[in-house]
Amino acid sequence: MTVQLQSRPARGSVPIHLTTSTTWDDHARTLAPEVRRWLVATGFAGRANSHALVPGPAGTLASVWAGVRDVADPWLLAALPKALPTGDYHLGGDTGLAGDEPAAALSWQLGSYAFDLYKARPREPARLTLAATAGSRRSLLLAEVIAATRDLVNTPAEHMGPAELAAAVRLAARPHKAKVREIVGDELLAKGFPAVHAVGRAAARAPRLVELTWGRARDPLVAIVGKGVCFDSGGLDIKSADGMRLMKKDMGGAAHALALAQLVMALALPVRLQLLIPAVENAIAGNAFRPGDIFKTRAGLQIEVGNTDAEGRVILCDALAYAAEGQPDLVIDLATLTGAARTALGPALPALFCRDLGMARDIVDLGLAQRDPLWHMPLWRDYHPLIESEIADIVNTGKGPMAGAITAALFLEDFVPAKLPWLHIDLFAWNDSAKPGRPVGGEAQALRTLLAWLERRYAK
């Protein structure tokens, strides 16, 4: 951790003063003339994600001035850990804005993040001392889980197959004494998960369903389901080289589901948790599932395969049907499901599908307040004929290129009982461009919002 929670800063710690472009002139007037002249000479004007180093009389670093958007910005200090000289820092409260400690903890820790499994960091990030408050501890928990989510998504498929994804679930379960079981390979057929088996059977690494359970029997059951396609070649409907390049991230839904489950357990929410991850590799071999094949699912519906590259919804349908059997109070599924959702909303806005419009509006509003947004899209039943098959109950692709995110959600909806509260979140799990605290690569999206909403829903 590059954030240290303790009552006093380390000896020699350097204060960081915060300002904004609109408050800078007022803050500058409070400074000693020589400090003000120095900052003017460096061009510092309080712009967000800018900073200036203020030297002391003996040539040491006396202080730092940092420009921020506002003190509650979750990315408040994210630009600083890798930009400041290595050493110890603390928030200075004598001049400038008073920093929001939870935002400071989250942003500093995520600003220190690097995926360094294969390539060493060029240098150690700077360290920040904060008071050990409940808010700062919560922020560090969030940062730890977000970093773990990024690591899972960033890890190449060679080292993150179905077995490794299951191992990550077991590792997360251990501190909370949660139970984990796996149904692997042909056992999926015997235990009633034929769709998961069909998608994953062609890979050298066996498909599986991973189930984690935790909590007290008297608490409401919450089922969280994550798409765990550890690599997606497209199957026999093979992707292009460009389309396949980032398909190590096609288990991003599973990484998010695991992260949300970790937060539920770590914060001891009063729920009974069921985490379900169907984990497969969509590979090409002589026994690969084919366009035109028909499979009976766990729910009894017969699905026709219109395209083998629409495999995520096929594995999710068995997991959702299994989740529904427990009559949960709520089901949430998370998946890197469709390019259509990205076309509609771009990479930074996960698409939320929900049958309860009031619930969806509450979640969207909460996401905006948390600055961890997602956006509501319609489960438009008039489009259901686009996924109706002439020779089976349902087909896994729409009849044409339009409304692809909606038809994928409608496919999943057929496996969720009508009266069961259900959220489907179609997300990207990736940053195409870098921002402070958000390097190019795997990303956790809407986690803070979903956690806050669950806490509100199940608060005692």
N, C-alpha and C positions, 0 to 999 in steps of 0.2 A: 504494500500500500504506500502510495506517495503522499497520502493525507494521514497525518498523525494526530490522534485525538488525545490531548493532554491539557492541563490547566494553564501551563505557561509555555511560551515559545522557547525553542532551544536557544542556547547562548549564541549570540551573533546573528540571530534571525533578523531578516530584513523586512520592514513593513511594506505592505502593498496598499496604496491609497486608490480608491475607486472614484471615477467621475464619469460623466456623460458629455456628449457634445453640447448639450443645452445647459449643463451646470458648470462646465469647465471654467468659464469666465469668473463666476462667483468663487469657485475654489481657488483659482489662481491668485485672487486678491488677498487670500489669507496667507500666502507663502512669503518666505523671506525673499527680498528682491533678487539675490543672486540665484536662488532656485528657480524663481519665475523666469528670469532671463535665460537660464539654461534650458528650461523646457520650451520656451519660445524658440530658441535657437535650434533645438532638435526637431521642431515642427509638430510637437505634440499638441493636439487640440481636443482630446477626449473622444475621438472616434472609436466606435465599438471594435474590439479585437486589436486595438493598438496599445502600445505601452512605451514608456520611457524610463531609462535608468538614471537615477540621480546620484552623482558621485559625492562622497564625503570629503572632508578637508585633507584626510591622509591618503587619499586615493582609493579608499574602500567604497563599496556600494552602500550608500546611505538609505535609499528608499527606491520604490518603484511606483510610478503612476500608471494606472491601467484604465483604458476607456472601455465602458460596458454599455449595453443597450439599456438595461435597468437591473436593479439588484435582485429581482426574482427570476431573472433569465436562467433556465436550467443549464445553459452553456456559458454562464457568467464568466468564468475564469479559464475556459477550455483552451484558449490560445496561449496561455502562459507556461505550463509545465515544461514544454519542450523548447520554449523560446528564451526563458530566463536562464542565467548562469546556474549551474548545479549548486544547490545549497538549500538553506532553510529560510522559509518566509512565513509571514503571518499577516492577517488583515489589520491594517492600521486604522484605529477608530478616532484619532484625534483630528484628522482633516478628511475631507472627501465624504463619500457616501458610506453608510454602515452596510456592510455586505450581509446578505442573507446566508446564514451558515449552511443550511441544507443545500441550497443552490451552489454555494462555494465548494462543498464537499463533493457533490455529484460531478460538477463540471471539472474540477481539478483532477479527480481520479480518472474520469473518462478522457480528459485532455492528455493524460499520461499513457493512455492505451496504445499498444503496438502489438501486432501479431508477430511474435518473435520466435516461433517454433523452429523456423528454418533459417532465419537471418537475424544475426545479433543486432541489438539496438546500437546506433552510433554513439550514444551517450545516455547517461542516466537522467531522467527528468528531475526537475526541482521538486522540493518537498514543501508541503504546507501544513502548518499547525493550526488546529481548530479546537474549540472547546468540545468536550465529550457530551453533547446533548442528544436527546432522543432523535431530533431531526437529523443531525449529522450522522448518527449511527444508521438510521434508515437509508440515508442517501448512499452511504458506503456499501450497504447491502445491495441496493439497486445497482450501483456501479459494478459490483462484483458479479452479479447475475447477468447484467448486460454484456460485460466483457466475456463471460463464459459463453453466452449466446453467439457473440461475434466469433469467438475461437472455433466453435463447432461449425459455423457456416464457412469460415475461412479454410478449415482443414481440407486438404485435397481428398478426393474420393478413395484414393489408394489407402489412406489411413483413416477414413471415416465411412466404413461400410455398415451394413445392418448390425453386425456383431459389435462394432465399436460404438455405434449409437446406443445400443442396448447397455453397453458397459457404462456409458455416460449417465444413463438413467440410474443404474445401480449405485454409481458413485454419489449421485445427488441424493439418493434415498437413504444412504447409510447414516448421516448425522441425525436424521429425523425418525429412524427406526421404521421407515415405510417398507411395505412388502412389494417385491417385484417378481413377476413371473414372465416367462417367454414361451410362446408357442412357435416352433421352428420347423421350417421345411414342409415335408408332406404331412406333418402333424396338423398343419393348418386345415387340410382337407377333412381330417378326422374330427377336428374340433369346430368345424363350421365357419371357416374363413376362406371360401373358395376364390373370391375375387382377389384377395391379397396374394394367394398362392399363384393365381394365373399371371399376374403382373410380374412377380419376382422369380418364377420358376426357371427362367432361362439363364439366370446369372450363376456364376461360379460360387457366389456367396449366398447362402440360403436366406430366403425371406423369413420374416417373423412378425409376430404381434407382441409388443412389449406392453405390459400392464403394471402400473404402480398404483397401490392403494394405501391410503393413510387417513387417520382421523377416527372419531368416535361414532359408533353406530347410531346414536341418537341425533346427530347433526345432519342437516340437509346435504344430500349428495350432489356434488358438482363434478361433471365429467368434462375433461379437457382432452381434445383429440388433435394430434398433429401429423401432418403429412411428412412421412420419412422416406422420400425417394432419394437415396444417397448418391445416385448418379442417374441421369436421364439421357440416354442416347436417343430417345424417341421410339425405341423398339424398331419393328420392321418398317414403320413409317418414320424412317430415320431423320434426325435433325440435320441441318446444314452444319458446317464446321463452326460458323459464327454462332449459331443457335445453341451449339453444344458446349461452347467455351466456358460458360459459367454454371454448368449444370451440376457442379459439386454443391451448389447452394440450393438445390431442389429439396433438401431436407430442412430448409429454413423454417417451415411451419412446425416441424417436430422440435427444433431448437427453441422456438418461441413457446411451444406448449410446455416443454420441460422447464423453461425459465419461469413461466407463470406458476407452475406447480411448486417450484422451489420457493418462490416468494410466499405462496399460500402457506407452505409448511413452516418456513422460517419465521413468519409473523403470526403463526398459530391462529389463522382465521377459523372461526367456529363452523367449519364445514367438514364433510366427509369427502375426500378427494379420490377421484379415479382418473389417472392419466393413461391414455391409450395412444401408442405410436405404432402404426403399421409401417415396418421398415423393409424396404426392398431396393434392389437395383434394377432399373428397366433396361435390360440387356438384349442382345441379339444372338440367337442360337437356333438350332433345329427345332427345339421345343418351345420357342417363343410364342406368346399369344399373338393372334393374327387379326387383321381387319376382317370383319364379317363373322368372327367367332361369337358364340352366345354362351354366357355363363349364368348359372343360377347363383344368386347372392345369398348371404346369410338371412336377409329379410324375406327371401322367397321370390323376389322380383327377378325376372330374366333380363339381363342386359346384353345388348348387341354392341360389339366393338366397332365403332365407326372409324376410329383412328387410334393406333397404339400409343401416340404421343399425348393422348388425353388420359394418362394412366393414374394421375393423382386422385381424381374423383372416384376411380374404380376401387382403389385400396381404401379410401375414406369411407365408402358406402358400407363395407362390412364393419368397420370400426364404429361408425355412427349407429348402425343397427344394434350392435352389441351394447353400446353405451345406453341406448334407449331401453334395453331389457331391464336395466336396474331401476327404472322409473326415477331418474334424477330430477332434482329441482331445476337444473340448468345444464345445458350442453354448450360448450364453446369449441369450435374447430378453427384451426389456423393452418393456412396452406399457401405456398407459393404456387397458386393454381393456374392463373391465366395471364397471358400477355394482353388480353383484352382489357383487364382491369388497369394495367399500366398505360395502355393507350388512352383510356378514359381519364385516369387520375394522375398519371405520372408515377415516378418511383417513390416519392416521399409520402404519398397518401394511401394507406391501406384502404381497401374497399370493405365496408361493413354491410352485411345482409342480415336482416332481422325482420321477423313477421310482426313484431309489436312496434308500431311507429313511435309511440311514446318512449319506449325503452331505447330505441335507436337514437332518437333526438337527445335523450339524456346523455347517452354515451358520447355522441358527437360534441355536445356542449362541454362535457367534462374533458374531452380530448383537447379542445381549444383552450380551456382554462389551464390544463396541465402542460400546454405547448408540446403535446405528444399526439398529433391529430390522426384521425381516420375519418372517412366520409361515407355517409349512408347511400346505398344504391338499392334499387327496387327489386323485390322478388315478384316480377311481373308475370302473373299466371297466364296471361294471354299468349306468352311466348312458349308455354309448355309444349304445344304441338311441334315445336322445332326439335324436341328431343324424344318424340314418340316414334317408335319403330313399327314397321309393317309386319315384322315376324317375331318380335319380342316385346316386352313391356316398355322398354326404354333403351335409348341409344346414348353412348357417351360423348357424342359430338352433335352440335346443332346442324341444321340444314342450311348452311351458308355461313358467311363470316361475321354477320352482325350479331350484336348482343351476346358475345361469347362469355363474358363474366357472369351475365344474368342466367344464361342457360346452364352454365356449370353449377351455379348456386341452386337452380331449380332441380337439377339432377340430384344434388345432395339432399334437398328438401324432401324428396320422395322417400328418404330413409329415416326421416325424423318425424315422429308422431305429431299430429297437428296441434295438440294442446301443450306440447313440451316447449318451454322457453329455450330458444336456440340462437346463438350468434355464429355466423360464418364470416371469417375474416380472410380476405384474399390479399396477401402482402408480397412485397418484393424482397425484403431481407437483405438489401444491398445498397451501398453508396457508390454511385458511378463517379462522383466527384467529391473532393475532400473539402471539409469545413472544419473549423476548430472543434476538436473532440470527436469528430466523425470522419476518420480516414477512409480512403477508398477500400471497399471490401464489405464483409458481412456487417449487418446492422440489426439491432433490435428495434422494432417499431410497435408503438401502441401498448407496450408492456406497462408503462407507468399508469396509463389511462385505465387499462383493464384491471390492474391491481386496485386503483382508487375506487373504481366502480364496484368491484367485488367487496371491498371493505365497506362501502356505503350500503350495499344490498344486504350484507350479512352482519352488519354491526349489531352488537348486543345493546 
